[in-house]
Amino acid sequence: MFYNLNIKGAPLIIPISFGIHLLVINVSLLLLTPETYLDLPAIVGYNSSWLIIASILSFYSLERKERFITRFHKFVMHYFIFTLTYFTVFSFRKVEFDLSYQLLVLSVIFFLLAIFRWIFFQLRKLYRIMGGNYVNVVVIGYGRNLLKIKKIFNRTDYGYRYLGYFDSRNENCNDHLGKIEDCFDYILENRVDEIYCFVSQLSQQQVKQLIHFADNNFKKLKLVPDNKGIHTRAMNAELFENIPVLNLRNSPLELNYARYGKRVFDILFSLFVILLILSWLTPIIYLIMKLESRGPVFFKQLRHGYNRQSFWCYKFRSMRINTESNSKMCVKNDCRVTRLGKFLRKTSIDELPQFYNVLIGNMSVVGPRPHMEAHTLEYSKSVNKYLVRHYAKPGITGLAQIKGYRGEIAKQSDIINRTRLDIFYLEKWCPILDFKIIYNTIYNCLKGEENAF
């Protein structure tokens, strides 16, 4: 999380940051819980646990492009584990304590640590804008990714100073510094710190020569593979032993903290809805439904979910029994919809039984909406990248739904935009995005939606 600044004493940045964290924790506990804090074994337990957790999670790292939000999830995870350790110390000491007050104390400490983290990144950004903590970089070769990598170098908050590129064939740009064989003297004379090399533009001998030069002159050499212009927001590099492999479809939802954290939230949220809402609402809907139309209170339909596996999706029945329910979507003024069904669909109450699917594990609270099997087959052939949305569990609500793409698919652009937003969700997922989607879903339900019918 902390960086090696171009000033004297830079190696002390990490221990100073670690010390400030411990100072915030200990002073806060001393001021807010003096009667339970003043105990030597407890003090040793709190401080040593913070250090051990930080070591296991590699919390204090040196990554130049990290920003406040980049690895905020690791900060949350670190503090969550520390909280568990905090209460473990209490249990071993057999001390009486007020749980609600202790949780408040821990919330205050979390807030203070987050404020310190934010201040640190703001100060580092300001320092880099003023010209500190920079590295001089040059590029060897003229690859198709040069313009994109230059945009990264030109971000002042990252602290790069891009000097130009060397290439023996493409010499027309203003930042061209010379032919490849001219780079060695230039790098030494201009105190270049990092060399970025487009390996597809150089021969094997030239690459070996650059590696030898960098190793013997204390320069960092970074090789940029040519991925043939193929780019996705979700791309990342993996190492198969010592072989780099580009993964074009990596999602933050695949990380353990996302997978388990999202599942815990799904279980708690679904239990809340099932116990406090569905437990009394279902009998009422059943009685009203029986007065209007025959059939079961629940409607179930096979839909495609995670990894394109089929599952039974549950809803409150909103239509009369018909033969087209598994092939034809509901449209505006659909004659199959009952009077009760119109109310259920308008308020989205018909979707509430899907919390049973969430509890079972077929669905998540937030994710791409599941489609019936016939439509998955149709759209997979007509919509580009449609099947990518099946890399995540389907959700009761999703990003596409709060952006207005719910209900009937009247034209091709509807499903295209829905797919585009679903893929964006997979690639940019974070807990805050889930909470925003849930909030907007509840707000839209209370306000009423034009496409809800």
N, C-alpha and C positions, 0 to 999 in steps of 0.2 A: 504493500500500500504506500510505502514511502520511498523517496527517490534520492539518488546520489547527486547532490548539487555541486556546481562548479565553484565551490568556495572551500576555504580551509575548514577542517572539522566535519566535512561531508559524511565520512563514515559513521559519525555519531548520530545521524538523523534517525536511524532505526532505534537505537537504545533510548534516545531522547523521547521519541514518540511513544515507545513502550512505557517509559517512565511517566509521561504525562497521562497515559491511560490509567496506570496504577494509581497515580495521584488523584485523578478524578474519582476513581472507584473508592479508594480508602477515605478520602476527605468527605465524600458524600455519605458513606456508611457511618463515619464518626459523628457527623453533624446530625444525621437523620435517625440513626439507631445506636446511640452511645451505650445504652444498657446491654445490648447484645454484641456490639462490635469489640469492646475492650476485653479481648481474650486472645492470648498469644497463639494457641493452636488454630483458632478461627482465622486470625490474620494471615498466618502461614498458609492455611488452606485456600483462602480466597485468592491470594497473590500467586501461589504456585499453580493453581488450577488455570488461571488466566494465561500463564506462560506455557503450560503444557498444551492447552487447547490451541493456542496460537501456533505452536510448533507443529502440531499434527495437521492443522488446516493450512499451513504455510501462509498465515495471515499477513505477516510483515514481508512483503515482496518488493522487488525493484523492477517494475514494468513502466516504461516511459509513457505509453499511450493510455494508461489507466486514468479514468476520470472518477468523479464522486459516485456515479451510479453504476460504473462498470462492474464492480465486484461487491456491490452493496449487499447482495444476497449472502456472501461469505461473512460479512460483518454481522448480519442478522443471525446467521447460523452460529457464529462464534459466541455471540451474546446469549443465544438461547441455551447452548450447552453450558455456558457459565452460570446461567440462572438455575439449571438443574443441579449443578455442583453446589451452588449457594445453599439451596434447600437441603442437599445431602449433608452438608456440614452441620446444619441445624439439627437434623435427625440424629447424627452421631453425638452431638453435644447434649441432646435431650433437653432443649431449652424451649419454654413456652413462647409463642410468638403469634402476632396477629397477621394472618395470611394476606388479607386485603391491604393492610398497611405496607407489608413487605413487598407486595407486588407494585404498589405505588412507588416505593423507594427505588425498586429496580427499574421502573419506567422512567423515573427522573434521571437515573444514571445513564440509561440507554439514550435518552434525549441529549444529555450533555456530551456523551461520546460521539453521537452523530453530528452535533454542532461542531465539535473539534475537528472531525473528519472533513466536514464541509469547509471550515475555515482554512484547513491545511491546503485543500485543493484550490481554493480561491487565491490564497497567497502564492502557491506554486505557479498558478496561471499568470498572476500579475508579475511575478518575478521573471518568468519566461518572456512575457511581452516586453519587459524592460531590457531583455537581452541576456539574462542569466540562464544557467542550466541548459545550455544548448549543445548540440553535436553537429559538426560539419559533415555533410554527406555528399557523395558523388555517385553517379550511376554509370555502369559500364555496359554498353550495348544500347540499342534503340528498339525495345520491344513494344508490343501493342498496349502494354499496361503502363507505359511511361507516364502518360498524361494523368492516369488515375493515382499513381504513386506520388506524382508531383503535388497533387491536391492535398495529400496527407502531409507531405513535407512542408507545405506552405501554411499549415495550421499553426498559428503562433503558440497556442497552448500546449502543443506537443514538444516544442523546443528543438525542432530540426532547422538547420540552415542548409538549404539545397544550393549547391554551387554550380551544378550543371552535369552534362553527360559526355561520355567519350564514345565515339563510334566511327568506324572507317568508311561507312557507306552513306549514312544519313547525316549530312552536315549543314542543313538549311535552317535549323532553328537558332534562335538567339542564345540559347543556353548551351550550345554545342561548344565543348572545350578543346576538342582535338581528336586525333585518331587514338585507337586503343593503346598503341605502343607508346603514346605520349603521356599516359595517365600516371606512370610511376613517379616521375619527377614532380609532377603537379601535386600529387597526393602528399609527398614529403614536404614540399615547399609551403603548402597551404594548410598544413596541420589537419588533414582530413581524418575524422574519427571512424566513420563507417563507410564501407563500399558496398553498393548494391549492384549485383551482376545479373543480367538477363542471360541465363545459361544457353538458351536456344540460339543466341546471336554469336556465340563464341565457339571456337574449336576446343576439343578436349585439352590440347596443349596449352591454349591460352588460359583456360580455367585453372589448370595445374599451376601455371606460372603466377596467376593472381593469388592462389592459395598460398604458395611458397612466399610470395612478396608480403602478403598480409601477416603471416605467421612470424616472419622475421623482422617486421617493422612495427609490431604491436598495433595493428589495424584490424577492426572487425570486418569480416567479409560475410555478406548475406546473399544467398543465391535465390533469385526469383524465377520460379518455373514458368514456362509458357503454357498456359492452359487453354490455348487456342481461342481466346476471347470468350470463354465460357465463364460466366459469373452469376452467382446467386447470393442473396443476402445471407443465406444459411451456410455458405461454404466455409469449411475449416480444414486444416491439415492434420493428418494422423501419421504416426510413425509405426510401420510394420518392421520391428527391429530397427535397422538403419535405413529403411526405404521410405521416403515421404510419399504419402498418398493423399490426394485431395478428395474430401467428402463433400459433394455438392448439396446434400440435403440433411444438414445437421440442424437440430432444433434444441433450444434451451429446455423444452419439455422432456428431453431425454436425460437430462441431468438428474442425479439421485435426489437432490434437495427439491427439485420441481416435481418429480414423480411421486415421492412419498409425502411431501408437504401438500401437494394438490389433493392427494388421496385422503389424507387426514381431514382436510377442509371439507371435501365432498361428503365424507361420512358424517361429520358433525353437523353440517348444514342440512343434509337430507334428513337426518334424525330429527332435527329441529322442526322441519316442515311436516314430516310424517306424524310426529307426536302432537304438535301444537295446532296443526291446521287440518291435515287429511283425516285425523282420527275422528273428528266431529263433522267435517264437511262431507265426507263420503256418504254417510247414511242419509244426510239431507238431500244430496243430489240424487241418490238412488230412489228415494221416495217421490221426488218431483218427476224424475225421469219415467217412473212406472205409470204416472198419471197421463203421460203424453204418448209414449211409444213403447213397444215391446223390445226386448233385447237386454243384454248385460249392461251393467253400469260402466264397465271398462271396455275399451276397444284396444285390441292388440294387433300389431302389424310387424311383419318381418322387415327389418331395415339393415343397411350395412353400417358397421361401426369400425372400430380400431382394427387395422390390418385387413380391412374389407371383410371382416367376419360378420355373419348374420346374427341378429339377436331380436328378441321380441320387445318392441317398444310399446309402452303402455300410455293410454290417454283416457280421459273421461269420454264416453261415446257422445258425439255431438250430431251424428247423422242417423237417419233411419237405416235399418239393415238393407244393404244393396250389394250388387255384384261387382261394382266398379271401385270399391273402396281401396283395393290394392293396386290399382292401375291409373286412376284419375285423381288429380289433385282437386282440392276444394277451390272453387272460383267464387267470385262475388255473386250474391243472390242465388247461390246453389240451392236447387230445390230439394236436395237430399238432407239439408241441415234442418234440424228441429228448432222450435222456438227457444227451448232451453239451450240447445246447442249454439244458437246465435249469441246468446249471452256468455256462454262458456268460452267461445272462441274470441269474442270481442274483448273480454277481460283476461284472456290467456289462462283462465282457470283450468281449461281442458288439458293443459300441459302438466299440471301438478303431479299426476301419478308417475311421471317420469322420474320423480325423486326416488321411487322404488328401484328404477334402473340404476340410478346413481349409487344407491346403497349397495346394490348387488355388485356393481363394478362394471356394468355394460356402458355406462355413460358418465360424464362429468357435469358439474353445474355449468361450466363454461367450456365451449368448444364449438367446432363446426356442427351445424344441425345435420342430423342423419336423414338420409333420403330413402324412400322405399326402393327395393331391389331393382324394379323395372326402370326407375329413373336413373339409378346409378349406372346401369348398363347403357342407357341412352346417352347420358351426359359424358361418360368416359370416352365415347367415340366422337362427340361433337364439340367438347370443351377442352381446350388445351390445359394440361396439368390438373385436370379435375381430380384425379385419384390421389394427388399429393395430400389432400385434406384428410385422407384416411390414415395418415401417420400419427394422428392424435385421436383420443377418445371423443366421440360426438358429445355435444353439450345440449342442455335444455335451452340455453341462450348462447349467443356468440356475437362477435364483432360485426358480422354482416347484418345481423338482426337489428342491432341498435342503430345501424347506419341506414335503415329503411328497407333492407332487402329481406323481407320475410313474407310468408304467405305465397300467393299465386306467382308462378313464373310465367308472365304474360309474353315476354319477348326474350330473345337469345341474350341480350345484354344483361338481363337480370341474373341469370345463372353465371355468366362470365364475371360480373362484378362481385357476386356472392363468393365465387371460387377465389377470386383475387384477394378479397378481404380475409377469407379463411386461411389462405397461404400466408398472408402477412401476419396473422395471429400466431401461426405455428413458428414463424421465423423470429418474431419479436416478442414472444411471450415473456411476461414478468408478473409477479403477484399483483402489482398495482394495476396492471391492465385488466386483470380478472375482476378486481373490485370496482373499477370504473364501469365495466360492462354490466356487472350485477346492479350497480346503482342506476345506470341509465335504463336498464330493463325494467326495474321497479317503477322508475319515474314515468316511463312510456306507458306502462300498464295502467297507472293511476290517471294519467293524462288522456289516454286513449290514442290508438294508432289507426291511421287510415287503412293500412294493409291488413289489419286484424279483422277477419271475417270468416 
